C-alpha cells in the first residue's frame, strides 16, 4: 500500500511541477531552437473596434474618448459599442458620441457578452475586428501595433498586452500582477513557436472573415483563437500593443472571476473539435493540454500528492515532510488570507500561498460546474 502511495505522490507532484515549471521551460527552449518570427508591417486596413458593455456608465465616456484619440486614420476606424441591455445611463452616454461616428448596438434583453458579439459581427465592416472591454484604455499606438501583424498572411488572431493599473494597497492586485507576468512569458514563447493558447477579451484582434458564430455560453477570447488555429492560421501575442485596466481589486472578486473564466473555458475547449488532438493541430494540442487543461486540474493533483505522502508516511522522511508541508501550506494560506501587504515580504509570501489555493480552488469549481452542465453565461463584471 505504501509503495503505491509513494508512486502516486511522486507522479502527482511531478505533474504539478511540469505544469508550472516544466512547460514554460520547454516552451522557452523551443522558442530558441525553432522560432517562427512574425514581421509586422505598417499597414492600415479597415478596422472595427467592438466594445462590449453592461452598465458601464462610470467608464464608457472615458473609453470612447480614448478610442477617438487612437493614432489610426479615423476614416478607417469603425467604433461600435454593444450594450447588453444596460439599465444605467451607458446607452445615453454612447449616443452622445454619435456625431463623432460612434455606433450603439443595444441588445433587446440581457444575453451575455458572446450573444452580443454574435449580433455585432453581422454588422461590422472592418477587415480587422478588435474586441475590447469598456474599462480598458489603449495606448495611442495600440491599434497599429495589433494590425501590423496581419501583414503576415499566416496570422489570423493577435492578442495585446492587458496590464493592470497600479494599486499598491491591494494584495489581490499584487498577486494578479505576478501571475500575469508569468502568463506573459508563456504567451510570448508560445507565440514565437507558433500560436499562443487563447486571447484576452479586453484586447485582441482577428481577421473578420475567420469569425465563426459562437454558442452563447462560449468564452469568446479562448474559443475564437482556438477556432482560428483550427482553421490553419496563427494566433500570436503582441506585447507592444498595451492597454491599461483595473484589477479585480480583492481576493473574493478574483475568485469569482477565475471560477467563471474556467467554467466557460472548459466548455469552450471541448467545443472545438480536434483542438486536443495532435494529429489534427500538431504541437498546439500539447500546448492546450499543458497551458489550460492540466493547469485547471492542479488542485486535484496536489490533493492526490498529499494523500500519497500520507499513505507512504512510514516509508521515509521525504513523505513525512510531504504531509507536514501540505498542512503547513494550508495554515500559511489561512494566515495569508488575513494579512495586509503593509506587513512586508513575509505577508506577501503567505498571500502567494493563499492565492495559489484560491485560484486553483476556483478553477476546480469552474470545471466541476461545467461537467455538471452549469455554465455562467451572464454575470455582472467585476470592478475594483
Residue pairs with C-beta under 8 A, 6 or more apart in sequence:
1 311
2 311
2 312
2 313
2 314
2 315
3 312
3 315
4 308
4 311
5 307
5 308
5 309
5 310
5 311
5 312
5 315
5 319
6 308
6 311
6 312
6 315
6 319
7 308
8 304
8 305
8 307
8 308
8 311
9 304
9 305
9 306
9 307
9 308
9 309
9 311
9 312
9 319
9 322
10 308
11 308
12 301
12 302
12 304
12 305
12 308
13 301
13 302
13 305
13 322
15 294
15 301
16 298
16 301
16 302
16 305
18 290
18 294
19 290
19 294
19 295
19 298
19 301
20 295
20 298
23 186
23 290
23 291
24 182
24 185
24 186
24 189
27 186
27 189
27 190
27 193
27 287
28 185
28 189
30 189
30 193
31 188
31 189
31 192
31 193
34 193
35 192
35 193
36 192
36 193
36 194
36 234
37 192
38 149
38 152
38 154
38 155
38 191
38 234
38 236
39 151
39 152
40 145
40 148
40 149
40 151
40 152
40 238
41 148
41 151
42 144
42 148
43 147
43 148
43 150
43 151
44 72
44 73
44 76
44 147
45 76
45 126
45 127
45 128
45 147
45 150
46 76
46 78
46 125
46 126
46 127
46 128
47 72
47 76
47 77
47 78
47 126
47 127
47 128
47 129
47 130
47 143
47 147
47 205
48 77
48 78
48 79
48 80
48 124
48 125
48 126
48 128
48 129
48 130
48 208
49 67
49 70
49 77
49 78
49 79
49 80
49 130
49 132
49 143
50 80
50 82
50 117
50 120
50 121
50 124
50 129
50 130
50 131
50 132
51 60
51 63
51 64
51 67
51 79
51 80
51 81
51 82
51 132
51 133
51 134
52 82
52 84
52 113
52 116
52 117
52 131
52 132
52 133
52 134
52 201
53 60
53 81
53 82
53 83
53 84
53 86
53 90
53 94
53 133
53 134
54 83
54 84
54 85
54 86
54 90
54 110
54 113
54 380
54 381
55 86
55 87
55 88
55 90
55 380
56 63
56 86
56 88
56 90
56 134
56 135
56 381
57 86
57 88
57 89
57 90
57 93
59 134
59 135
60 81
60 90
60 93
60 94
60 134
61 93
62 137
63 132
63 134
63 135
63 136
63 137
64 79
64 81
64 93
64 94
64 97
64 102
66 137
66 138
67 77
67 79
67 102
67 138
68 74
68 79
68 97
68 100
68 102
69 140
70 77
70 138
70 140
70 142
70 143
71 140
71 141
71 143
71 144
72 143
72 144
74 101
76 126
77 126
77 143
78 101
78 103
78 124
78 125
78 126
79 101
79 102
79 103
80 102
80 103
80 104
80 105
80 120
80 123
80 124
81 94
81 102
81 103
81 104
81 105
81 134
82 105
82 107
82 116
82 117
82 119
82 120
83 90
83 91
83 94
83 104
83 105
83 106
83 107
83 116
84 107
84 110
84 111
84 112
84 113
84 115
84 116
85 106
85 107
85 108
85 109
85 110
85 111
86 106
91 104
91 106
94 102
94 104
95 104
98 104
105 116
105 119
105 120
105 123
107 115
107 116
107 119
110 378
111 216
111 377
111 378
112 216
112 217
112 377
112 378
112 379
113 201
113 220
114 214
114 215
114 216
114 217
114 218
114 219
114 220
114 377
115 216
117 131
117 214
117 220
118 213
118 214
118 216
121 129
121 208
121 211
121 213
124 208
126 208
127 207
127 208
128 146
128 147
128 150
128 205
128 206
128 207
128 208
129 205
129 206
129 208
129 211
130 143
130 146
130 203
130 204
130 205
131 199
131 201
131 202
131 203
131 204
131 205
131 206
131 220
131 221
131 224
132 138
132 202
132 203
132 243
133 201
133 202
133 245
133 381
135 202
135 245
135 246
135 381
135 383
136 162
136 202
136 203
136 243
136 244
136 245
137 243
137 244
137 245
138 203
138 241
138 242
138 243
139 241
139 242
139 243
139 244
141 240
141 241
142 160
142 203
142 241
142 242
142 243
143 241
145 160
145 238
145 240
145 241
145 242
146 158
146 160
146 203
146 204
146 205
146 238
146 241
147 158
147 205
149 155
149 158
149 236
149 238
150 158
150 205
150 207
152 234
154 233
154 234
155 233
155 234
155 235
155 236
156 206
156 207
156 210
156 228
156 229
156 231
156 233
156 234
156 235
157 199
157 204
157 205
157 206
157 207
157 210
157 224
157 225
157 228
157 229
157 233
157 234
157 235
157 236
158 204
158 205
158 206
158 235
158 236
158 237
158 238
158 241
159 187
159 196
159 198
159 199
159 200
159 203
159 204
159 205
159 221
159 225
159 235
159 236
159 237
159 238
160 200
160 203
160 204
160 205
160 238
160 241
160 242
160 243
161 184
161 203
161 237
161 238
161 239
161 240
161 241
161 242
161 243
162 180
162 200
162 202
162 203
162 242
162 243
162 245
163 180
163 242
163 243
163 244
163 245
164 173
164 176
164 177
164 180
164 244
164 245
164 246
164 247
165 244
165 245
165 246
165 247
166 173
167 173
167 246
167 247
167 249
167 384
168 174
168 341
169 341
170 247
170 249
170 250
170 341
170 384
171 250
171 251
171 339
171 340
171 341
171 347
171 348
171 351
172 247
172 248
172 249
172 250
172 251
172 253
172 254
172 355
173 247
173 249
173 384
174 341
174 348
174 351
175 254
175 351
175 352
175 355
176 247
176 248
176 254
177 247
178 352
179 355
179 359
184 237
184 239
186 291
187 196
187 197
187 237
188 237
188 239
190 196
190 197
190 237
190 287
190 291
191 236
191 237
193 283
194 234
194 283
194 284
195 225
195 229
195 234
195 235
195 236
195 284
195 287
196 225
196 235
196 236
196 237
197 225
197 226
197 284
197 287
197 288
197 291
197 292
198 221
198 222
198 225
198 226
198 235
198 265
198 291
198 292
199 221
199 222
199 224
199 225
199 235
200 221
201 219
201 220
201 221
202 243
202 245
203 241
203 243
204 221
204 224
204 225
206 224
206 225
206 228
207 228
207 233
210 227
210 228
210 231
210 233
211 224
212 224
212 227
214 220
214 223
214 224
215 271
216 377
217 264
217 267
217 375
217 377
218 264
218 267
218 268
218 271
219 261
219 264
219 265
219 267
219 268
222 264
222 265
222 268
222 269
222 292
223 268
223 271
223 272
225 235
226 268
226 269
226 272
226 275
226 288
227 272
228 235
229 235
229 275
229 281
229 284
230 272
230 273
230 274
230 275
230 280
230 281
246 383
246 384
247 254
247 384
248 254
248 257
248 382
248 384
249 382
249 383
249 384
250 384
251 337
251 354
251 355
251 358
253 382
253 384
254 358
254 359
254 362
254 382
255 358
255 359
255 361
255 362
256 362
256 382
257 382
258 358
258 359
258 362
258 363
258 366
259 362
259 363
259 365
259 366
259 369
259 376
260 366
260 376
260 379
261 366
262 296
262 362
262 363
262 366
262 367
262 370
263 365
263 366
263 367
263 369
263 370
263 374
263 375
263 376
264 366
264 370
264 375
264 376
264 377
265 292
265 296
265 366
266 296
266 366
266 367
266 370
266 371
267 370
267 375
269 275
269 276
269 288
269 292
269 293
274 280
274 281
275 281
275 284
275 285
275 288
276 285
276 288
276 289
276 293
277 285
278 285
278 286
295 363
296 363
296 364
296 366
296 367
297 363
297 364
297 367
298 360
298 363
299 357
299 360
299 361
299 363
299 364
300 364
302 326
302 360
305 322
305 326
306 322
306 323
306 326
308 319
308 322
309 319
309 320
309 322
309 323
309 326
310 319
310 323
312 319
313 319
313 320
313 323
329 353
329 357
330 357
332 349
332 350
332 353
332 354
333 350
333 353
333 354
333 356
333 357
333 358
334 354
335 350
336 347
336 349
336 350
336 351
336 352
336 353
336 354
336 355
337 351
337 354
337 358
339 347
339 350
339 351
340 347
341 347
341 348
341 351
369 375
369 376
